[in-house]
Amino acid sequence: MDAPDVVDVAVIGAGPTGLLIAGDLAAAGLTVTLIERRPQTAANLTRAFAVHARTLELLDARGLADDLVATGRPIRQLRLFGGLTLSLDTLPTRFPFVLITPQFETEHLLERRALSTGVDIRYDHELIALHQAEGQDTVALDLLTPTNTPGTSVTLHARHVVGADGVRSTVRRELGLPFPGHAVVSSMVLADVRLTEEPPDQLAVNSSGRAFAFLVPFGDGWYRAIAWHRDGRAQDGDPVDFDELRTITRAALGTDHGMHDPRWISRFHADERQVPHYRAGRVFLAGDAAHVHSPAGGQGMNTGLQDAANLSWKLTAVLLGRAPDPEALLDSYEGERHPVGRLVLRGSGALTRITMATTPVRRTARDVGAALLGRIRPARDRAVRMVSGIGVSYPPPPGGARPAGRRAPDAVLREGRLYELLRAGTFVLITPPGTPRPAAEQGLTHASWRTPGRTACVLVRPDGYVAWSAPAPTPAEVDRAVARWILRPQKE
């Protein structure tokens, strides 16, 4: 029998997370098949709408950020409870704002990039079973396709699999992994609407104790509306009526601002769940397949995209034979991203509970706490950095020290901005001018400081985090630091 065709990576789920990781892998020259259950003509329900600063930086490292910013509306200030104002203008980034744009705009950009890099996107294909055996170097995926004879399937073989197939992940089910957690809010109403009267604030948000409502502008005349009432008895699967949305909004905000002409409306619930492990052999979970939480803070899509950026370069290094310790590098995906997922889950859950405080005592405590936060600048700035993703960092590698593991700022170098250089998908080594290039010939871009007199050397990972730095290292020390991350090519 002929050996089966094998792809380097099969990605399950063509949402933002799956599209980004598939595009990254294919851009590195790997063979990638992306499996999506939806037909190509079926629009994805667009729930996400906030793109935070760190996510925009990661998209900038792929040449996509400016195009995405052009589709939406940047919001530079957030006004919350008790008059608390959070300013994003001080964030140390090219993108000191939260971008409000429908999820489908992000998906369109990522899909176009994935196709341009050679990803084989198979819409209307459904994963029904996954098989990996100890000692085998591939995973077998059984798929239903539009041309299947009833009761039959086709099999795809891949060296690695990424499950980015959402909260009801088939990959997670096939791995037998639990998804522990609980529901936070049920029967929340979600819609895109037009308004006759523009709210005075860019974000209109309030909780009356029994009702909560949120209005945010996309910048093109459409607003995302989210509303919830504590006394509602509707189930998640029950039909939703537009009058219900308007009634809840009036109860929470005092007005519905002349809400009309919804282009879509649905009902959903928010869970807090996280899978205990992000890796099982040759299979990885990312995005909502690995963690799901309340929509407070707009963290869902952003966390998934940051999962993808972390995993893609590690899979690339291993599959291209550039990783000195492949298993340790792949394990570091879970080691770095699982704590971030847990932090986001707890933070968004706490924000949801604070937002929906019901008793007068709790609402007063919330407003007083918000007022105090507004007066304590370090605490306020830390909160903004964490929500934006700018403040997220990873532990230093064994034997390493800070700033290793921290986000690398977008330094202007002689060769251009750092995040422009990261578009090559490689590590970037920044040294004083004239420093010899290390022995690694692949997987490394060498750049130099623009400011004269700087002696420090910094090695930046492909996902924009510092791998190593030293104030004035010798060429041999630089060479050893690079060799720790990038395998030298074997001489013939």
Buried (B, 14 or more C-beta within 10 A) or exposed (E): EEEEEBBBBBBBBBBBBBBBBBBBBBBBEBBBBBBBBBEEEEEEEBBBBBBBBBBBBBBBBBBBBEBBBEBBBBBBBBBBBBEBEBEBEEBEBBBBBBBBBBBBBBBBBBBBBBBEBBBBBBBBBBBEBBEBEEEEEBBBBBBBEEEEEEEEBEEBBBBBBBBBBBBEBBBBBBBEBEBEBEEBBBBBBBBBBBBEEBBEBBBBBBBBBBBBBBBBBBBEEBBBBBBBBEEBEBEEEEEBEBEBBBBBBBBBBEBBBEBEEBEEBBBBBBBBBBBEEBBBBBBBBBBBBBBBBBBBBBBBBBBBBBBBBBBBBBBBBBBBEBBEEBEEBBBBBBEBBBEBBEBBBEBBBEBBBBBBBEEEEBBEEBBEBBEEBBEEEEEBBEBBBBBBBBBBBBEBBEEBEEBBBBBBBBBEBEBEBBBBBBBBBBBBBBBBEEBEBBEBEEBBBBBBBBEEEBEEBBBBBBBBBBBBBBEEBEEEEBBEBBBBBBBBEEEE
